[in-house]
């Protein structure tokens, strides 16, 4: 019985397939009209960079809105403290007993601003690309937006007496509230019940985290730790905040960043590396629940939200197109191969007891 012939085709016969692939690539690259493509075409900037900038602008707008909402909560807290009949004396604080009081409040503001602004500027300068700079800026805006909104809630629900002698703010009508908000953001005025949790400590902790995460110079990172401790101590020494305000601010800020970066890793594993969850790997949901007892994971929706906030979907598409272009360059036939004659070798498998035939070449 004669076996089917074995056909060997040289690599040059892949020209047709590569041509088809080229046509498909061209079809895939036809952009749809939108604001991103329009700006990229007229500004001569990559559409991916435009997309990153647009989301950075959205994050900055959210930060401005959150800042004003937080100042509204501070003014409301001052008004409640002023109109209440409660004791106006400061609470007992262990930090006040340990650190002597100083009257130079501006020292706390200076140390906080120099650490936060310095860390932001330095990390933006030493970043390796414009996209990295945009990502760092956007992450800071998102983190501050969440923390300021959360701070507005904590200040609004509970009013603590001022840790120092102070004249509370008078909100008045809405235009006056806006004016007070601008003065509070600019640092021209100080509120009395701007306590739990500490906004100064939040900015100080973010400054240290910026250096710890993005800075590759260890001596700068170690200096930021020392600068942060001095700045936090000055908050207690100037009686701007209770010790509990500072402790909670450091913990909440660090926790928010830890959760954020953890979910960034989850997004990369799920949407880019296609790594399955434990439940999917086991393949038996009932068995997984008998072991884990977590029928509804709390962070399921956060993965999609952080993916959009951080711009991971933009960078996923960008890296996918880069990988596709690299693979195309490696698989594209050279000019010499294009000019070669296609050579097909057919070898007939011999019957039993018959000598083998030499392959015929065409």
C-alpha positions in Angstrom: 0.0 0.0 0.0 1.4 3.4 -1.0 1.5 6.1 1.6 0.6 9.7 0.8 3.5 11.8 -0.5 5.4 14.1 1.8 5.4 17.6 0.6 8.1 20.1 1.8 7.6 23.7 1.0 10.3 26.3 1.3 9.8 29.5 3.5 9.3 31.6 0.4 5.8 30.1 -0.1 4.7 32.1 3.0 4.6 35.3 0.8 0.9 34.9 0.2 0.1 34.5 3.9 2.2 37.5 4.8 0.5 39.6 2.2 -2.8 38.7 3.7 -1.5 39.5 7.1 -0.3 42.9 5.8 -3.8 43.6 4.4 -5.3 42.7 7.8 -2.9 44.9 9.6 -3.9 47.8 7.4 -7.6 47.1 8.0 -7.0 47.0 11.7 -5.2 50.4 11.7 -8.1 52.4 10.1 -8.9 54.8 13.0 -12.4 55.9 13.8 -13.0 59.6 14.1 -12.9 60.8 17.7 -11.4 63.6 19.7 -8.3 61.6 20.6 -7.5 60.9 16.9 -8.4 64.4 15.9 -6.0 66.0 18.4 -3.3 63.5 17.7 -3.4 64.3 14.0 -3.4 68.1 14.4 -0.9 68.3 17.3 1.4 65.6 15.8 1.4 63.6 19.0 0.8 59.9 19.6 -2.9 59.1 20.1 -1.8 57.1 23.2 -0.1 60.1 24.7 -3.3 62.2 24.0 -5.4 59.6 25.8 -3.1 59.6 28.8 -3.3 63.5 28.9 -7.1 63.5 28.7 -7.4 61.1 31.6 -4.8 63.2 33.6 -7.0 66.2 33.0 -10.0 64.4 34.3 -8.1 63.3 37.4 -7.0 66.9 38.0 -10.6 68.2 37.7 -11.7 65.6 40.2 -9.0 66.7 42.6 -10.1 70.4 42.4 -13.7 69.4 43.0 -12.7 67.2 46.0 -10.6 70.0 47.4 -13.5 72.4 47.4 -15.8 69.8 48.9 -13.3 69.1 51.7 -13.1 72.9 52.5 -16.9 73.0 52.6 -16.9 70.2 55.2 -14.3 72.1 57.2 -16.3 75.3 57.3 -19.4 73.3 58.3 -17.5 71.7 61.1 -16.3 75.1 62.3 -19.8 76.4 62.3 -21.1 73.5 64.3 -18.3 73.9 66.9 -19.0 77.7 67.2 -22.8 77.3 67.6 -22.6 74.4 70.0 -22.6 74.6 73.8 -19.8 72.1 74.3 -16.6 72.7 76.1 -14.1 74.6 74.0 -11.0 73.2 75.8 -8.6 71.0 73.8 -8.7 67.2 74.3 -6.0 65.4 76.4 -3.3 64.3 74.1 -0.1 62.3 74.9 1.8 64.0 72.0 1.2 67.4 73.6 2.7 66.2 76.8 5.8 64.8 75.1 6.6 67.6 72.6 6.8 71.2 73.8 4.6 73.8 72.1 6.0 76.3 69.6 4.2 79.2 68.1 5.8 79.2 64.6 3.0 77.5 62.7 4.6 78.4 59.3 7.3 75.8 60.0 4.8 73.0 59.7 3.5 74.4 56.4 7.0 74.8 55.0 8.2 71.3 55.9 5.0 69.8 54.4 5.2 71.8 51.2 8.9 71.3 50.6 8.5 67.5 51.0 5.4 67.1 48.9 6.3 69.6 46.1 9.9 68.5 46.1 9.1 64.8 45.8 6.6 65.5 43.0 9.0 67.7 41.0 12.0 65.5 41.5 10.2 62.3 40.5 8.7 64.0 37.4 12.1 65.1 36.3 13.9 61.8 36.8 11.0 59.8 35.2 12.1 57.8 32.2 9.4 59.0 29.7 6.6 61.5 29.3 4.1 58.7 29.8 5.6 57.8 33.1 5.4 61.5 34.2 1.7 61.6 33.2 1.0 58.4 35.1 2.7 59.6 38.3 0.8 62.9 38.2 -2.5 61.2 37.5 -2.0 58.7 40.3 -1.4 61.5 42.8 -4.5 63.3 41.6 -6.7 60.2 42.0 -5.2 59.4 45.5 -5.7 62.9 46.8 -9.2 63.1 45.4 -10.2 59.9 47.3 -8.4 61.0 50.5 -9.9 64.5 50.5 -13.4 63.2 49.9 -12.9 60.7 52.7 -11.5 63.4 54.9 -14.6 65.6 54.2 -16.8 62.8 55.5 -14.8 62.2 58.7 -14.7 66.0 59.5 -18.4 66.4 58.8 -19.7 63.5 60.9 -17.6 64.3 64.1 -16.3 67.7 65.2 -13.4 67.7 67.6 -12.5 70.8 69.6 -9.6 72.9 68.3 -6.2 71.8 69.8 -5.2 75.5 70.0 -6.8 78.9 70.6 -8.6 79.8 67.4 -11.4 81.9 65.8 -13.7 79.6 63.9 -14.6 80.4 60.3 -18.0 81.8 59.5 -19.4 80.1 56.3 -22.1 82.7 55.6 -23.6 82.5 52.1 -22.3 80.4 49.2 -20.1 83.2 47.7 -18.5 83.7 51.1 -18.0 79.9 51.4 -16.2 79.9 48.0 -13.9 82.7 49.2 -13.1 80.9 52.4 -12.4 77.7 50.4 -9.9 79.6 48.2 -8.2 81.0 51.3 -8.0 77.6 52.9 -6.5 76.0 49.9 -4.0 78.8 49.5 -3.2 78.7 53.2 -4.2 82.3 53.9 -6.5 81.3 56.7 -6.6 78.4 59.2 -9.7 76.5 60.4 -10.2 75.5 64.0 -11.8 72.1 63.7 -9.7 70.9 60.7 -8.7 67.8 62.7 -9.5 64.2 62.1 -7.7 63.2 60.0 -4.8 65.4 59.2 -4.5 66.9 55.7 -0.9 68.0 56.3 0.0 64.4 57.3 -1.7 63.1 54.2 0.5 65.3 52.0 3.6 64.4 54.0 2.9 60.7 53.7 2.3 61.0 49.9 5.6 62.8 49.5 7.5 60.0 51.3 5.6 57.3 49.2 6.5 59.2 46.0 10.2 58.9 46.8 9.9 55.3 48.1 8.1 54.1 44.9 9.6 56.1 42.1 13.0 57.4 43.2 16.0 55.2 42.4 18.4 57.1 44.6 18.5 55.5 48.0 20.0 58.5 49.8 17.0 60.7 48.7 14.6 58.0 50.0 16.3 57.9 53.4 16.3 61.6 53.6 12.5 61.7 52.9 11.9 59.5 55.9 13.8 61.9 58.2 12.1 64.9 56.6 8.7 63.3 57.1 9.3 62.5 60.8 10.4 66.1 61.4 7.3 67.5 59.6 4.9 65.2 61.5 6.6 66.3 64.8 6.1 69.9 63.9 2.4 69.4 63.5 2.2 68.3 67.1 4.6 71.0 68.3 2.6 73.8 66.7 -0.7 72.2 68.0 -2.1 72.1 64.5 -3.4 68.5 65.0 -3.9 65.9 67.6 -1.7 62.9 67.6 -4.6 60.7 66.6 -5.1 62.9 63.5 -1.6 62.2 62.4 -1.6 58.5 63.1 -4.9 57.9 61.2 -3.7 60.1 58.3 -0.5 58.1 57.8 -2.3 54.8 58.1 -5.2 55.7 55.7 -2.8 57.2 53.1 -0.5 54.3 53.1 -3.4 51.8 53.0 -5.0 53.6 50.0 -1.8 53.5 48.0 -1.2 49.8 49.0 -4.7 48.8 47.8 -4.3 50.9 44.6 -0.9 49.3 43.6 -2.2 45.9 44.5 -5.1 46.2 42.2 -2.8 47.5 39.4 -1.0 44.2 39.7 -4.3 42.4 39.6 -5.2 44.2 36.4 -2.0 43.3 34.7 -2.3 39.7 35.7 -5.9 39.4 34.6 -6.1 41.6 31.4 -2.5 41.5 30.1 -0.9 38.3 31.2 -4.3 36.4 31.2 -3.5 34.8 34.6 -6.5 32.9 35.9 -7.9 33.3 39.4 -7.7 30.5 41.9 -11.4 29.7 41.4 -11.0 29.5 37.6 -7.9 27.3 38.0 -9.7 24.8 40.3 -12.6 24.7 37.9 -15.0 23.8 40.7 -16.8 26.7 42.3 -18.4 24.6 45.0 -15.0 23.2 46.0 -13.5 26.7 46.0 -16.2 28.0 48.3 -15.9 25.1 50.7 -12.2 26.1 51.0 -12.2 29.9 50.8 -15.7 31.0 52.0 -15.7 34.2 49.9 -18.7 34.0 47.6 -18.6 37.7 46.7 -15.1 39.3 46.4 -15.2 42.9 47.5 -12.5 44.1 45.1 -14.1 42.7 41.9 -15.4 46.0 40.7 -12.4 47.9 41.8 -10.2 46.1 39.3 -12.1 47.6 36.4 -12.2 51.1 38.0 -8.5 51.2 38.8 -7.7 49.8 35.3 -9.5 52.9 33.8 -8.1 55.4 36.4 -4.5 54.3 35.9 -4.8 54.2 32.1 -3.8 50.5 32.0 -6.1 49.8 29.1 -4.3 52.6 27.1 -0.9 51.1 27.8 -2.2 47.5 27.1 -3.3 48.5 23.6 -0.1 50.4 23.0 2.1 47.5 24.1 0.0 45.1 22.1 0.5 47.1 18.9 4.3 47.4 19.6 4.5 43.6 20.1 2.5 43.1 16.9 4.8 45.4 14.9 7.9 43.7 16.3 6.6 40.2 15.4 5.7 41.5 11.9 9.2 42.8 11.4 10.7 39.5 12.4 8.3 37.4 10.3 8.5 39.6 7.2 10.4 37.9 4.3 13.6 39.6 3.0 14.1 40.9 -0.5 16.3 37.9 -1.3 13.7 35.5 -0.2 11.1 37.3 -2.3 13.2 36.8 -5.4 13.9 33.1 -4.8 12.1 30.5 -6.9 9.6 28.5 -4.9 11.0 25.0 -4.6 8.7 22.0 -3.7 10.1 18.6 -3.0 7.8 15.6 -3.2 9.1 12.3 -1.9 7.2 9.1 -2.5 7.2 6.7 0.4 8.3 3.3 -0.9 6.2 0.2 -0.8 7.5 -2.7 1.3 10.3 -4.5 -0.5 10.8 -1.7 -3.0 13.9 0.6 -3.1 13.3 4.2 -2.3 13.1 6.8 -5.0 15.1 10.0 -5.0 12.9 13.1 -4.5 11.9 14.9 -7.7 12.6 18.6 -7.9 10.6 21.0 -10.0 
